[in-house]
């Protein structure tokens, strides 16, 4: 028997929803003490009409109906892509960083809590909820999060660009991954996330920088030719042209390309001790390569790199199809076809060596700083 779902409407002009699995639908509950820019929600039961209001069809794909900034789909194919992507990261790095086990260890004085902002398919936060059943787990996204969900999980339908004041000082871990393209002001977003943390809480930021790198980790130019250190001419891959067009589409919608700035923004934020802010850069191949000897000469484990590349290639094929919705916001069907079709062929043949860079930032909140501290990014 599937659990009942409840959904909340804040009653503000910018509608915000909150829903959670439970055995009975909650009654209405207003908490005026939390009414700020993002007021505390009231609880209502989900109806099919409300579910339908969460989505619209755009260029043949289902997308969220609450934000024009985040343009990727919210349909079954995208959910599958996000789940597979999460499995890839789990396969590569294990389920969680070691510090998460320390921070979320049971505490008799308080219930530990984790929030995943822009949680997509819910894969990461569901894993957290199952691994730490004593914790309260919250997922926030622009569309209903697919179930079934763990019993200690609560979901919220929300545009996080509206602010997070109703979550201030409530969480031991705040996590966000691959949401920059839907965030209008990422620096301010970090400020809000910092204020959601309890003392000594952990912020985890993870973003892709939407560039393609050569094997020597120098980015391909967005247009035109490229040259290796020994002077060899390399055509810029069609995939670079496609990502360059996507970057323009993200900016035209009001999104951010924030990956390379996250570390500095977190390190300079007054809630974090610079010594407690760390970042990690990982490079992943866009696919398996036929250039095995060249890979070996550059010090790569060619077999492992190609195995990883196969998983990434499948993700990028799906990402190209989903990103088409965003490109069509300022390009014609024909123009998008001229970029997308060769990019798919390029990925399948994999004659060019290309790497994706993913940046992760970990920041630990100070124990003795209050949310009343005036900050230049406060709204």
C-alpha positions in Angstrom: 0.0 0.0 0.0 1.5 3.3 -1.1 1.8 6.0 1.6 -0.4 9.1 1.6 1.3 12.2 0.4 0.7 15.7 1.7 1.6 19.0 0.1 1.8 22.5 1.6 1.0 25.9 0.2 2.6 28.9 2.0 -0.1 31.2 0.8 2.5 33.7 -0.4 2.7 35.1 -3.9 5.6 32.9 -4.6 4.1 29.5 -3.9 6.1 27.0 -1.9 5.0 23.4 -1.3 6.1 20.8 1.3 5.1 17.2 1.3 6.0 14.1 3.3 5.2 10.4 3.4 3.0 9.5 6.4 0.2 7.2 7.3 -2.3 10.0 7.6 -2.6 13.4 5.9 -1.6 16.1 8.3 -4.0 18.9 9.3 -3.4 22.5 8.5 -0.6 24.0 10.6 0.5 27.6 10.3 3.6 28.8 12.2 3.6 32.6 12.0 6.8 32.8 13.9 8.7 31.6 10.8 7.0 33.9 8.3 9.9 35.7 6.6 10.8 35.9 2.9 10.1 32.2 2.8 7.2 31.6 5.3 6.6 28.3 7.0 4.2 26.1 5.1 0.7 24.8 5.8 0.0 21.2 5.0 -2.6 20.0 2.5 -3.2 16.7 0.8 -1.9 16.1 -2.7 -4.4 15.9 -5.4 -3.9 14.9 -9.0 -4.6 18.4 -10.2 -1.8 19.8 -7.9 0.6 17.2 -9.4 -0.4 18.3 -12.9 0.2 21.9 -11.9 3.8 20.9 -11.2 4.7 20.2 -14.8 4.3 21.5 -18.3 5.4 20.2 -21.7 8.1 22.1 -23.5 9.5 20.9 -26.9 8.3 17.4 -26.3 9.7 17.0 -22.8 8.1 17.4 -19.4 9.6 20.2 -17.4 8.9 21.9 -14.0 6.2 24.5 -13.9 7.7 26.7 -11.1 10.9 28.1 -12.5 11.9 29.4 -15.9 15.6 29.5 -14.9 16.1 25.7 -14.5 15.3 24.3 -17.9 16.2 20.6 -17.8 13.4 18.1 -18.0 11.6 16.5 -15.0 10.4 13.4 -16.7 11.2 9.6 -16.5 14.2 9.8 -18.8 15.8 12.5 -16.7 15.0 10.7 -13.5 16.7 7.6 -14.9 19.8 9.7 -16.0 20.1 11.2 -12.5 19.8 7.8 -10.8 22.5 6.4 -13.1 24.7 9.4 -12.5 24.4 8.9 -8.8 25.3 5.3 -9.1 28.4 6.3 -11.1 29.5 8.7 -8.3 28.8 6.1 -5.6 30.8 3.5 -7.6 33.8 5.9 -8.0 34.0 7.4 -4.5 31.8 5.3 -2.2 28.5 6.3 -0.7 29.6 9.3 1.5 32.7 11.1 2.6 34.1 9.9 5.9 33.3 13.2 7.7 29.6 12.6 7.1 29.6 9.6 9.4 31.2 11.7 12.1 28.8 14.6 11.8 25.7 12.4 11.6 26.6 10.1 14.5 23.6 9.6 16.8 23.3 12.3 19.5 21.0 11.8 22.5 20.5 15.6 22.9 19.1 16.3 19.3 18.0 14.6 16.2 20.5 15.0 13.4 19.2 16.5 10.1 20.3 16.6 6.5 18.9 18.6 3.6 19.6 18.1 -0.1 18.8 21.2 -2.2 17.8 20.6 -5.8 17.7 16.8 -5.1 16.3 15.8 -8.5 15.5 12.1 -8.4 16.2 11.9 -4.7 18.9 9.3 -5.1 21.5 11.0 -2.8 19.1 12.0 0.0 17.3 8.6 -0.1 20.7 6.9 0.4 21.4 9.2 3.3 18.0 8.6 4.9 18.5 4.8 4.6 22.1 4.8 5.9 21.2 7.1 8.8 17.7 6.1 9.9 18.0 8.1 13.1 18.3 11.3 11.1 15.7 13.6 9.6 16.2 13.8 5.8 14.8 16.6 3.7 14.8 16.9 -0.1 13.9 20.1 -2.0 13.2 20.2 -5.7 11.1 22.0 -8.3 9.0 18.9 -8.9 7.7 16.0 -6.8 10.5 13.6 -5.9 9.8 10.1 -7.2 9.1 7.4 -4.5 8.9 5.2 -2.7 10.8 7.2 0.0 12.2 6.2 3.3 10.0 6.8 6.4 12.4 9.5 7.8 12.3 11.5 4.5 10.4 14.8 3.9 10.1 16.4 0.5 9.5 20.0 -0.4 8.5 21.4 -3.8 10.2 24.8 -3.9 12.2 27.2 -6.0 15.3 27.7 -3.8 15.9 31.0 -5.5 13.2 32.4 -3.3 15.3 31.9 -0.2 15.7 29.3 2.6 14.8 31.3 5.7 12.3 28.7 6.9 15.3 26.2 7.1 17.8 28.4 9.0 19.8 26.7 11.8 18.0 23.4 11.3 20.6 21.1 9.6 23.9 19.3 10.3 24.5 18.8 6.6 23.5 20.8 3.6 24.1 19.2 0.3 23.6 20.5 -3.3 24.8 18.9 -6.6 24.6 20.1 -10.2 22.1 22.9 -9.7 24.1 26.0 -10.7 22.3 26.3 -14.0 19.1 26.9 -12.1 20.5 29.3 -9.5 20.3 33.1 -10.2 22.9 34.2 -7.6 25.1 31.3 -6.4 27.1 33.5 -4.0 23.9 34.5 -2.2 22.8 30.8 -2.4 25.9 29.8 -0.4 25.0 32.5 2.2 21.5 31.0 2.6 22.9 27.5 2.8 25.5 28.6 5.5 22.6 29.9 7.6 20.7 26.6 7.3 23.6 24.9 9.1 23.8 24.3 12.8 27.1 25.1 14.5 29.9 22.8 13.2 27.6 21.7 10.4 28.9 20.7 6.9 28.1 22.3 3.6 28.8 20.1 0.5 28.7 21.8 -3.0 29.3 19.8 -6.2 29.1 21.3 -9.7 30.2 20.7 -13.3 31.9 23.7 -14.9 30.4 23.0 -18.4 33.7 22.9 -20.2 35.6 20.2 -22.0 39.3 19.6 -21.3 42.0 18.0 -23.2 44.0 15.2 -21.6 46.6 17.7 -20.4 43.7 19.4 -18.5 43.7 22.5 -20.7 40.2 23.5 -21.7 39.3 23.3 -25.4 38.3 26.8 -26.7 34.6 27.1 -27.2 35.0 27.8 -30.9 37.9 27.3 -33.4 41.0 25.1 -33.3 43.1 24.0 -30.4 46.8 23.0 -30.2 48.5 20.5 -28.0 51.7 21.5 -26.1 53.8 20.0 -28.9 52.0 22.1 -31.5 49.6 19.4 -32.9 46.4 20.9 -34.4 43.1 19.6 -32.9 39.7 20.6 -34.1 37.4 21.8 -31.4 34.9 18.9 -30.8 31.3 19.5 -31.6 30.6 18.7 -28.0 32.4 21.9 -27.1 30.2 23.9 -29.5 27.2 22.3 -27.9 28.3 23.2 -24.3 29.1 26.7 -25.4 25.6 27.1 -26.7 24.2 25.6 -23.5 26.3 28.1 -21.4 24.6 30.9 -23.4 21.2 29.4 -22.8 21.9 29.1 -19.1 22.9 32.7 -18.8 20.0 33.9 -20.9 17.6 32.2 -18.5 19.3 33.8 -15.5 21.3 30.7 -14.3 24.8 30.5 -13.0 28.1 29.1 -14.1 29.6 29.0 -10.6 31.8 25.9 -10.3 35.1 27.7 -10.4 34.1 30.3 -7.9 32.5 28.2 -5.2 35.7 27.6 -3.2 36.5 31.3 -2.9 33.0 32.2 -2.0 32.8 29.6 0.7 36.3 30.3 2.0 35.6 34.1 2.3 32.2 33.6 3.9 32.3 34.8 7.6 30.4 31.6 8.8 33.3 29.4 7.6 36.8 29.1 8.9 39.0 29.2 5.8 41.1 26.3 7.3 37.9 24.2 7.4 37.1 24.8 3.7 38.5 22.3 1.2 37.9 21.6 -2.5 38.4 18.6 -4.8 38.7 18.6 -8.6 38.0 15.4 -10.5 38.3 14.9 -14.2 36.2 12.2 -16.0 36.5 11.1 -19.6 33.5 11.8 -21.8 33.8 8.3 -23.3 36.1 5.3 -24.0 39.0 6.3 -26.3 40.9 4.5 -29.0 44.0 6.5 -28.0 45.2 3.9 -25.5 48.9 4.5 -26.0 48.6 8.2 -25.7 46.7 7.8 -22.5 49.3 5.5 -21.1 52.1 7.9 -22.1 50.3 10.7 -20.1 50.2 8.5 -17.0 46.6 7.4 -17.2 45.2 4.0 -16.4 43.7 3.5 -19.8 41.6 0.5 -18.9 40.0 2.2 -15.9 39.6 5.5 -17.7 37.8 3.8 -20.6 35.5 1.9 -18.2 34.6 5.1 -16.5 34.2 6.8 -19.8 31.5 4.3 -20.9 29.4 5.3 -17.9 29.9 9.0 -18.5 29.1 8.7 -22.2 25.7 7.2 -21.5 25.0 10.1 -19.1 26.1 12.7 -21.6 24.0 11.2 -24.5 20.9 11.6 -22.2 22.1 15.1 -21.1 22.3 16.2 -24.7 18.7 15.2 -25.3 17.5 16.9 -22.1 19.6 20.0 -22.8 17.9 20.4 -26.1 14.9 21.9 -24.3 17.2 24.7 -23.0 18.9 25.4 -26.4 15.5 25.7 -28.1 14.7 28.7 -25.9 17.0 30.9 -28.1 17.8 28.7 -31.1 15.9 27.1 -34.0 15.3 23.3 -34.4 17.7 23.3 -37.3 20.4 25.2 -35.4 20.2 22.8 -32.5 20.3 19.8 -34.8 23.5 21.1 -36.3 25.1 20.9 -32.9 23.4 18.0 -31.2 23.5 15.4 -34.0 27.3 15.6 -34.6 27.9 15.7 -30.9 26.0 12.3 -30.5 28.1 10.8 -33.3 31.3 12.2 -31.8 30.4 10.7 -28.4 29.7 7.3 -30.0 32.9 7.2 -32.1 35.0 8.8 -29.4 37.9 9.9 -31.6 38.7 13.0 -29.6 40.1 12.9 -26.0 37.9 15.0 -23.8 37.6 15.3 -20.0 34.8 16.8 -17.8 35.8 18.6 -14.6 33.6 18.2 -11.5 34.4 20.4 -8.5 33.4 19.6 -4.9 33.7 22.0 -2.0 33.4 21.0 1.7 32.9 23.8 4.3 32.5 23.4 8.0 30.4 26.1 9.8 32.0 27.8 12.8 30.7 26.8 16.2 30.4 30.4 17.5 28.8 32.4 14.8 25.1 33.6 14.8 22.7 34.0 11.9 22.2 37.6 13.0 25.6 38.4 11.7 25.2 41.1 9.0 26.5 39.9 5.7 26.9 41.7 2.4 24.8 39.1 0.6 21.8 39.3 2.9 18.5 40.0 1.1 
